[in-house]
Structures are given as C-alpha cells and as structure tokens.
Amino acid sequence: MSLVSIAVTIANARRLLRREPRREKRCALLLAYLKLKIMESMPWLFPKLRSSRVSILGFDLEFFDLPAVVALFEEMFVNKDYYFKAVSEHPLIIDAGSNIGISIMFFKWLYPASTVIAFEADDQTYRLLTRNIELNLMEDVQTHNVAVSDTEGTIDFYYLEARPGAHVNSTFKKNGTACKKATAQLLSKYLDAEVDLLKLDIEGGETAVLKDLARAGKLKCIREMIIEYHHHIDPQSDQFSEALSLLEQNGFGYQISGYQQRPFEREIKQFVLLYAYRK
C-alpha cells in the first residue's frame, strides 16, 4: 500500500467515524473497511480471496472485482451517498441499479426491517445479486432482471466482456462495449404504495425513468430520491435541466453534489449526485 493510499484510507476511516451516528456500529464499520483495504492491498494474506467472497458486517458477499467492492463500500458506508432518514423502521425502498447487492446490504444495515424492490438489467450481474440475497437469507427483498425505462420491450444492452458486473454497463453504447439483449419495463408499474426512497443509478437512463413516473402520476408517491445523474454520458446531449424541471413541476426540492476537474473541458462525462425530497 502506497503512502498516498494509506493517507486516503486514514482520511476515509476518520470520515466514517464522524459520520456514523450510532456509537455501537462505528467499530464494526471501521473493522469492515480496514479488512477490505487490507485484502485489496495485501491479497497474499488472503489465499481464499480467489473464491471472490468476503464476510463483512454480518453479511456474506460474493463479488466479481474486489476494488469495485471497496469503492462501493466507500461510496455507501463511508460517504453515505444513499443515507436517508426514514419516517419508520420499515421503509419501502426502490433500488434501481442494484448491481451485486451492496446497496441492498447498506439499506438492510440501515433499516433491517425495510422492504427493498431491486432492479438489475445485466443477467450475469443479476445472478450474483440473487445469490447474495440467498446467502444472507434477506427477507422482504424482491428482485427483477430488467432495465427500468420509459418504454417496454427488448432493448440493446452494452457491457464489458472482460469485466463482469462493471458499473459502466448500460443501455448507452460506449467505447469497448459488447452488445446483448435485455428487457426494459416501466418502473411506474411497480409503484402501488408510498415509496420512502427511490435510489436510481442506471448509467444514463435517469431522465427516462423520471419521465415515466411523471407521466403515470407516480412521482407523488415518492418521499425522497437519491439519483446518480450521468451528465454527458452522450457527450453531445445536454438534458440535465429536463430532469430538474420534472422534479420542480412535481413538487420536489433538491440538493446537488458534483465535481469536475479543473480546468474545465467541454463534453466531459460527469457524475452528479442528486437528492430530491417532496415538499
């Protein structure tokens, strides 16, 4: 582990301790994070790592790629990108873009009695997602092997053959990606009750889903949203204002977090974290 990596790990550990309000869980989170970082930097200490399975926070997690697991752990458990304060201990959560299930693990860590409806478009990733749910005997978790969109039917899905479960897999064609077929469905068809949180991370399809929900009158069923908006996933397309307008027109306030390297350049892909709340 380099000095820079050690410094980043220490900074993240301190951030984790500051941001975790539950005293009894701080130690468990810290130990889980340090375990993942040691496994990543010193794999020779963990000969069983070849099995691509790790136990953290009381969960057994099978994975494709350990650095991706570490990055997602930092995103969710250290930075708390998907943290929200539910109005009850058994919230209903829609998780669109579940990947292998680390987000579900986070929600179940946060609210063990929550109900999660999960969507993952990639069939290979979906199989590991369901495997992780089965391994942990997770209750009240529904999974769907579909891409959520504003249309239904068979669609092209682009993925990296050499990196199963890659987060860049999406319905948008990118350099170096192969193509296969996936099933698209309307998310609005799954909303028949008050939703405490909609988490949306679908690599560029965010506006399409918001359009579907607005058209079906289902945005009013959602209390809060956390959306990873992929600005310039198509470098020629500027549609961020369309997504924000849909939120404004349907009575939502929002906060935005994003970073772009300096100096600015044109048409650079940028991830923007958007938190929306019903006013």
N, C-alpha and C positions, 0 to 999 in steps of 0.2 A: 504494500500500500504506500503510495507516494505521500510526501508531506502535504501536498495540496489536498489529496483525498482525505487524509487524516483531519486536516483543518475543517474541511466541509462536513465530515462526519461529526466532529465535535460540535460544530455550529448547529447542525440539524438535531443532535441529541439535546442540546440546550433548548432549542426551539420546541422540541417535543415536550420537554418537562414543563416549559412555561405554558404551553397551550392546552395541556391535558388538565382539566379542572378536577377530575376525580382522583384524589390522592392515592386511593388503593390500586389504581390501574397504571399509574405512572411507571412504576418499577417494571411491570410486565411489558409495557410498550418499549421501554428502554432496552430491556434484555432481548426482546424480539428484533429490534432494529440492529443492535450490535451483532447479534447472531447472523443476520442476513449479510451485514457488511463484512464480517469475518469470512463467511462462506464465499462471498464474492471475491475477496482479495486473496484468500489463502485456501483455495479449493483442495490442496493436498492434505489438509487436515480432516477433510470430509470425504473419504473414499466412497461412501454411499451416495454422494451427490449425483453420481451417474444415473441414479434412479429418478432424478428430477422430482424429488419430493422433500418437503420440509414441514416441520411442525412448529407453529408459532401461535401464540395467544390462544391456545387450546384448539386450534384448527389444524387439520392436515391438508396441505396444499400441494397438488401436483401441478407442474408447470412445464413450459417449453424452454424458457430462457430466464436464468436467474437474474441477470442485470435488469431485465424488464420488470421482474417481481420487486426488486429493490427500488426501482424508480417509481413504481406504483405505490409501494408502501410509503415512500417519502411524500408522494403527492397526497395520499389519503390520510395516513396516520400521523405524519409529521406536520405537513402544511394544512391538513384538514380542509382540503378543497371541497369535500362533499359533506361537511358537517352542517347540521341544521338542528334547530330546537323544535321538536315535535310538540303538538298540543296534548298528546297522550303517550303512554308507554307502548302502544301497539299501532304505530302509524302504518299507512299504506304507501309503499314506495314503488314507483315505476323506474326500472333501471334499463334504459335503452343504450346498448353498447356495453354488455356485461363482460366481454372477453372471457377469461378463465374463471372469473368469480371473485376476484379480490375486492371489488366494490361491494358485492353482496356480503362478503366476510366483514367489511367495515361497517355496513349497516346493521348486521347482526351483532357485532361488537358494541355498537352504539345503542341499539334497541333490540335486545334479544327476542322480544315478542312481536316484532314487526312482521308485516306481510310484504313480500317482495315479488313483483312481477318482472321477470327478466327477459331481455331480448338480445340475441346474438345471431348475426347473419351468416357468419362463416361456419360451415358444417364441421370442419376439423376442430376449430376452437370450441364450438358448441358441445362436442363430445367430451372435451376435457372439463368444460363448465359443469355439465351434468354429473360427471364423475366426482368433482369436488363437492358438489351438493350431496351426493350419495355418501361419500366418505365421511362427511360430518353430520349425517342424519339431520340436515337442516329441515325444520318444519316451516310450513307456510311460505314456501318458495315455489313459484310457477315459472317454467322456462319455455321459451318459444324460439325456434330456429328460423327466425325471419328477420328481414330488414324492415324497419318502420319507415314509412314514407307518406307521400300524398297520393300515391297510386297503388294499385294492387296487381299482382301477376308475377311472371317470371322476368327477372332482370339480370343484367350483366354485373358480376361482382369481381373486383380486381384485388389480387393478393400477391404476396411474395412467396414463391415456392420454397425458397431456401430458409424462410423464417416463419414457421408455423405460429399462428397466434399474433402476428405482428400488428401493432396498433395502427399502422397505416393502411391496412386492408379496408376497402370501402367500395362504394358504388361509383366512385370517380376514378377514371383512368389516370395512372401515374407512371412515371418512367420506371421501367424494370419490373412491372407487374404483369402477371399472367391473368387470364380471364376464365371464369367459370360461371355457372348459373346459380342464382339464389332466388328465394321467394320474398316478395315485398307485400306488406299488408299495411292497412291504415291503423295507426295507433289509437285513433278515436274509437274504434270498435271495442277496445279493451277497457275503456273508461266508463264504468257504470256506477261509480261511487266516488265519494270525496277522496281526492289524492293528496296526501300530505307533502310528498316531494316527487317531482319528475326530474330524474338525472338523465341528461342527454349528452352522449359522447359518441357520435356516429359518423365522424370523419367527413363532414361537409354536407350532410343531409338535414341539418338542424332547421333551416328555414322551411323546407318542405313539410316537416312534421308540424311545425307551428301553424302553417297554412291549413293543414288537415284539421288540426284541433280547433282553430278559429272557425273554419267553415262548418264544422259539425257542432259548434257551440259548446265544446268541451273544455276550453281554456278556463272557463269559470268554475270548473270542478277542481282546479288545482290550486293549492295554497301557495306552494313555493316551487321554484325551478332552479336547478343549477345546470348550466349549459356550457359545454366547451365548444365555442364557436370557432370554426376553422376559416378564418378570413384569408382570401386569396388561395384557397385550395385549387381553384381555377384562377390563374394569375390575371386573366382578362375580366373577371367578374367581380363587381363591387356591389354587394347586396346587404351589407350589414344593417343599413337603415331600414330595409324591409322587415327584418326580424324585429328590430326595436319598435317599429311602427305597429306591428301586430301586438306586441306586448302593451304598448301605450293605449291602443284602441280598445283593448280588452281589460283595462283597469289595473295594470301591473306597474309597480315601480321597479327599479333595477339598480344594481351596482355593477361596475365593470372593472375587471383587473386584467391587465395585459402588459406585455413588454416587447419592445422592438430594439434590436441592436442599433447603435449609433456609429457612424452617421446613417441617416435614413437612405433606403434604396427603394426603388419602385417595384411593385408587384411581388413582394416577398411574402411568403406564407407566414401567417401569424396566428398563434393560438390565443384566444380571448376567453377568459372565464367570466361568465355572465350569471349573476344571481338575480332572480326575479321573484317578487313577492306580491301577492294580491292585496290591494289597498282596501 
